[in-house]
């Protein structure tokens, strides 16, 4: 009997209960990617993986991407209710920060602050004549019902028609439910190609500029997950691997070139 307890004590010393707990696999479940966003959205799961790999000493992990395409409101609801996902990425606003846990590392830098317009291809000349925000206010924008940018557009007296589902917006634009769809400069090219049947074009003369930081979010009950992701992102920022991944995305490089060209008029919107 003494020998048994001696061996048990040795095993505890070599691997105490905390050691066994540390080997539990961290399971991170993320939303599916919308077809129209594939050109850039592949970046977010890759960045999440990078952050978790940078913190591998904290324990093993697995990332599961569901096949279901959830709307932005549904994603937030699933997080709040500990539903089918436990991490999402999106622009931030006061409501989202009150209800969820934001990982306060900007995922897109200033790329999310510059918006170009998807328009009907035949309307290009119409938009070339717009020189002021007051002229733009005569037209209607299209946006998601709870996107942070929707609140900013309305706060700047820009009329907005909304949709609960992102993918519905493209046929709505074609059907003249609204006149233009402000999109992140990094988003528009792939979206226009993915919705070629709608005969849309990227407007070539205007930027809207306003600040909407883009974060990972987790539920407040899973703040430890968010904290680990934040630690990993900050390590990646410090060692250069964050920037290396960011610059590997063609849509981001093309977007930065568009910003650097200074060929568009910039309409500044007031933040909330």
Backbone torsions as a table, in degrees:
resi	resn	phi	psi	omega
1	UNK	NA	-44.9	179.0
2	UNK	-57.1	-41.9	-178.2
3	UNK	-63.1	-38.5	179.7
4	UNK	-62.4	-47.9	-179.0
5	UNK	-65.3	-33.4	177.9
6	UNK	-63.1	-46.2	179.5
7	UNK	-64.2	-38.7	179.2
8	UNK	-63.1	-41.3	178.9
9	UNK	-64.5	-38.5	178.2
10	UNK	-63.5	-43.6	179.5
11	UNK	-63.1	-40.7	177.4
12	UNK	-61.5	-40.6	-179.6
13	UNK	-65.1	-38.0	-178.8
14	UNK	-74.3	-36.2	-178.6
15	UNK	-144.8	85.3	179.5
16	UNK	-66.3	170.4	-178.9
17	UNK	-52.2	-36.7	-180.0
18	UNK	-61.7	-32.6	179.2
19	UNK	-64.9	-44.2	179.5
20	UNK	-63.7	-40.0	179.3
21	UNK	-64.3	-36.4	-177.4
22	UNK	-65.8	-21.3	-179.2
23	UNK	-85.7	-3.0	176.1
24	UNK	-62.2	137.9	-176.4
25	UNK	-80.2	124.9	175.6
26	UNK	-77.4	118.0	-177.7
27	UNK	-104.1	117.0	-179.1
28	UNK	-111.7	120.5	-176.5
29	UNK	-111.5	123.8	-173.5
30	UNK	-119.6	162.7	179.2
31	UNK	-68.3	158.9	169.6
32	UNK	-71.6	162.0	-179.5
33	UNK	-95.3	132.8	176.7
34	UNK	-70.2	141.7	-179.7
35	UNK	-54.8	-37.7	-177.1
36	UNK	-74.1	-12.4	-177.3
37	UNK	-106.5	3.7	-172.8
38	UNK	-58.3	-30.6	-175.9
39	UNK	-59.6	-28.8	-179.2
40	UNK	-123.7	-26.9	-169.5
41	UNK	-70.2	-17.4	175.0
42	UNK	-60.0	-20.6	179.8
43	UNK	-61.7	-38.5	-171.0
44	UNK	-69.3	-46.5	174.0
45	UNK	-62.3	-35.2	178.4
46	UNK	-66.7	-39.2	179.0
47	UNK	-68.7	-39.4	175.8
48	UNK	-59.4	-46.2	178.8
49	UNK	-60.5	-42.4	179.2
50	UNK	-59.3	-44.8	-179.4
51	UNK	-62.2	-40.8	-179.2
52	UNK	-72.8	-34.2	175.4
53	UNK	-65.8	-35.4	179.2
54	UNK	-67.7	-18.9	179.1
55	UNK	-114.6	29.8	-177.5
56	UNK	-58.7	-25.8	178.7
57	UNK	-67.7	-12.2	178.1
58	UNK	-87.6	-5.2	177.4
59	UNK	134.0	160.1	179.9
60	UNK	-70.7	161.9	-179.4
61	UNK	-148.2	162.4	168.1
62	UNK	-139.9	145.0	177.9
63	UNK	-112.4	125.7	178.9
64	UNK	-117.1	123.5	177.5
65	UNK	-104.7	118.7	-179.5
66	UNK	-70.1	158.1	179.5
67	UNK	-86.8	-17.2	-177.1
68	UNK	-74.7	132.7	175.6
69	UNK	-88.8	108.4	-178.0
70	UNK	-94.1	142.8	171.3
71	UNK	-67.5	162.6	179.2
72	UNK	-59.6	-46.0	176.8
73	UNK	-60.7	-37.4	-179.7
74	UNK	-66.3	-39.7	178.4
75	UNK	-58.7	-47.7	-179.6
76	UNK	-62.5	-39.4	178.8
77	UNK	-64.1	-43.1	179.2
78	UNK	-61.5	-40.0	178.1
79	UNK	-64.3	-48.6	-177.7
80	UNK	-59.3	-36.6	-174.4
81	UNK	-98.5	14.2	-178.3
82	UNK	52.2	49.9	-175.5
83	UNK	-89.4	-136.4	-168.5
84	UNK	-81.5	-10.5	172.3
85	UNK	-125.8	159.7	175.1
86	UNK	-130.5	10.9	174.3
87	UNK	-155.7	141.3	176.1
88	UNK	-141.0	170.7	174.6
89	UNK	-133.3	138.5	-178.4
90	UNK	-174.1	171.0	171.8
91	UNK	-67.7	158.1	-175.2
92	UNK	-105.6	155.4	169.9
93	UNK	-153.7	179.1	-174.8
94	UNK	-63.1	-42.1	-179.0
95	UNK	-63.6	-45.1	-177.7
96	UNK	-63.3	-40.1	-178.5
97	UNK	-72.4	-26.5	177.7
98	UNK	-76.0	-34.3	-173.6
99	UNK	-94.1	-25.3	-174.7
100	UNK	-123.1	178.3	177.7
101	UNK	-106.9	108.4	179.0
102	UNK	-82.9	135.9	172.7
103	UNK	-87.9	103.9	-166.6
104	UNK	-81.7	61.9	169.2
105	UNK	-129.0	119.2	-177.3
106	UNK	-65.1	123.5	-175.8
107	UNK	-83.9	-21.9	-173.3
108	UNK	-123.0	1.8	-177.6
109	UNK	58.5	-137.2	-178.0
110	UNK	-88.2	-0.9	-178.6
111	UNK	-61.0	-33.3	-178.8
112	UNK	-76.0	-5.7	-177.8
113	UNK	-91.4	-11.2	-179.1
114	UNK	-110.0	124.9	-177.1
115	UNK	-118.2	128.9	169.3
116	UNK	-103.0	172.2	-177.3
117	UNK	-111.0	132.2	159.8
118	UNK	-85.0	130.6	-178.1
119	UNK	-134.3	169.5	170.2
120	UNK	-70.0	138.0	-171.9
121	UNK	-56.3	-32.6	-177.0
122	UNK	-78.2	-4.6	-175.7
123	UNK	-98.2	9.0	-175.9
124	UNK	-56.2	-46.0	-178.5
125	UNK	-65.1	-34.7	178.8
126	UNK	-59.2	-42.0	-177.5
127	UNK	-77.8	-25.7	176.8
128	UNK	-62.5	-23.7	-178.9
129	UNK	-83.3	-8.6	-177.5
130	UNK	-82.5	118.4	-177.2
131	UNK	-115.1	-12.8	-176.2
132	UNK	-138.9	161.3	175.8
133	UNK	-64.5	-34.7	178.7
134	UNK	-61.0	-37.2	176.1
135	UNK	-66.6	-40.6	179.0
136	UNK	-64.3	-31.2	-179.6
137	UNK	-65.7	-11.8	177.0
138	UNK	-80.0	-9.5	-179.1
139	UNK	-111.1	167.4	-179.0
140	UNK	-110.2	133.7	174.1
141	UNK	-91.4	158.1	173.2
142	UNK	-117.8	137.9	-176.7
143	UNK	-159.4	167.0	176.0
144	UNK	-69.6	151.2	-170.7
145	UNK	-63.0	-32.9	-178.2
146	UNK	-123.8	23.1	176.1
147	UNK	-65.9	139.8	175.6
148	UNK	-55.2	-35.5	-179.0
149	UNK	-67.3	-26.2	178.9
150	UNK	-61.9	-43.1	178.0
151	UNK	-63.5	-38.7	-179.4
152	UNK	-68.3	-41.8	177.5
153	UNK	-58.9	-47.2	-178.6
154	UNK	-66.9	-38.0	178.3
155	UNK	-63.5	-22.8	177.6
156	UNK	-99.9	21.3	175.6
157	UNK	59.4	33.8	173.2
158	UNK	-100.0	116.3	-178.2
159	UNK	-61.0	139.0	-176.1
160	UNK	-132.6	134.0	169.4
161	UNK	-105.8	131.6	-172.8
162	UNK	-113.9	160.2	173.5
163	UNK	-135.0	144.1	177.0
164	UNK	-70.2	-27.2	-174.6
165	UNK	-117.2	128.0	-179.5
166	UNK	-55.5	-45.8	-175.2
167	UNK	-67.7	-19.7	178.3
168	UNK	-72.9	-21.5	-172.8
169	UNK	-64.9	-32.8	-176.0
170	UNK	-67.8	-49.7	174.3
171	UNK	-65.8	-28.7	176.6
172	UNK	-64.2	-39.7	176.7
173	UNK	-63.5	-45.3	179.3
174	UNK	-60.1	-36.7	-177.6
175	UNK	-82.0	4.9	176.7
176	UNK	66.7	31.1	171.6
177	UNK	-70.8	-27.1	172.9
178	UNK	-149.4	179.7	-169.6
179	UNK	-106.6	-25.8	-178.6
180	UNK	-156.0	157.2	-178.0
181	UNK	-126.8	103.4	178.8
182	UNK	-66.4	126.2	-178.4
183	UNK	-131.2	149.4	174.2
184	UNK	-54.9	141.0	-176.3
185	UNK	-57.0	-25.1	179.8
186	UNK	-85.1	-11.9	-174.6
187	UNK	-94.9	-32.9	-162.0
188	UNK	-65.7	-38.3	-173.9
189	UNK	-61.5	-50.6	-178.5
190	UNK	-68.0	-37.6	179.5
191	UNK	-62.0	-41.0	179.4
192	UNK	-64.6	-41.3	178.7
193	UNK	-68.6	-41.1	-177.6
194	UNK	-67.9	-20.3	-179.3
195	UNK	-117.6	40.2	-175.7
196	UNK	-58.5	-31.5	-178.3
197	UNK	-64.5	-18.9	-179.6
198	UNK	-85.1	-6.0	179.1
199	UNK	55.7	54.5	178.7
200	UNK	-100.5	162.1	179.0
201	UNK	-138.5	161.4	173.9
202	UNK	-94.6	120.9	178.6
203	UNK	-63.5	140.1	-166.9
204	UNK	-107.8	3.1	-171.1
205	UNK	-122.7	-9.4	-170.5
206	UNK	-129.2	138.3	163.1
207	UNK	-114.6	135.2	157.9
208	UNK	-91.4	139.1	-179.8
209	UNK	-127.3	122.0	174.7
210	UNK	-160.6	156.1	-171.3
211	UNK	-95.2	121.1	173.0
212	UNK	-136.8	94.4	177.5
213	UNK	-58.4	145.1	-176.6
214	UNK	-115.6	120.3	-171.7
215	UNK	-126.8	163.2	157.2
216	UNK	-78.1	147.1	175.8
217	UNK	-130.8	144.5	170.5
218	UNK	-131.4	172.9	176.6
219	UNK	-74.6	158.4	179.2
220	UNK	-66.7	-23.5	177.7
221	UNK	-76.4	-16.0	-179.8
222	UNK	-117.2	40.4	-179.4
223	UNK	-59.1	-30.8	-179.6
224	UNK	-60.9	-35.8	175.5
225	UNK	-63.7	-46.9	178.4
226	UNK	-61.0	-38.1	-179.9
227	UNK	-67.1	-39.0	177.4
228	UNK	-65.9	-43.7	178.5
229	UNK	-60.7	-41.4	179.2
230	UNK	-63.5	-43.0	178.2
231	UNK	-59.2	-43.5	-179.8
232	UNK	-64.6	-41.5	178.6
233	UNK	-62.8	-40.0	-178.3
234	UNK	-69.7	-34.1	173.9
235	UNK	-64.3	-44.0	-179.7
236	UNK	-64.7	-36.3	175.8
237	UNK	-63.5	-42.1	-176.5
238	UNK	-69.0	-38.3	-175.6
239	UNK	-92.6	-0.6	175.1
240	UNK	91.1	-7.5	-177.1
241	UNK	-72.4	-27.5	174.9
242	UNK	-61.0	-53.8	-178.6
243	UNK	-63.5	-35.4	179.1
244	UNK	-62.2	-44.4	177.9
245	UNK	-66.3	-45.1	-179.7
246	UNK	-55.9	-47.2	-176.5
247	UNK	-74.9	-8.4	177.6
248	UNK	-81.8	-9.6	-176.8
249	UNK	-89.4	112.5	-176.7
250	UNK	-55.5	-38.1	-179.6
251	UNK	-62.0	-34.1	179.8
252	UNK	-72.5	-40.6	178.6
253	UNK	-64.6	-40.9	179.5
254	UNK	-66.3	-39.3	178.8
255	UNK	-63.7	-44.0	179.4
256	UNK	-63.6	-37.6	177.6
257	UNK	-63.5	-37.7	178.3
258	UNK	-64.9	-43.4	178.2
259	UNK	-63.1	-45.3	-176.4
260	UNK	-68.6	-19.3	-177.6
261	UNK	-72.3	-21.4	179.0
262	UNK	53.6	35.8	-178.0
263	UNK	-98.2	-3.2	-178.2
264	UNK	-108.4	150.0	167.7
265	UNK	-71.3	138.9	-177.9
266	UNK	-110.9	118.3	175.3
267	UNK	-99.5	114.0	-179.1
268	UNK	-83.7	128.9	175.2
269	UNK	-105.9	144.8	177.4
270	UNK	-75.1	134.5	176.1
271	UNK	-70.9	166.0	178.7
272	UNK	-72.3	NA	NA
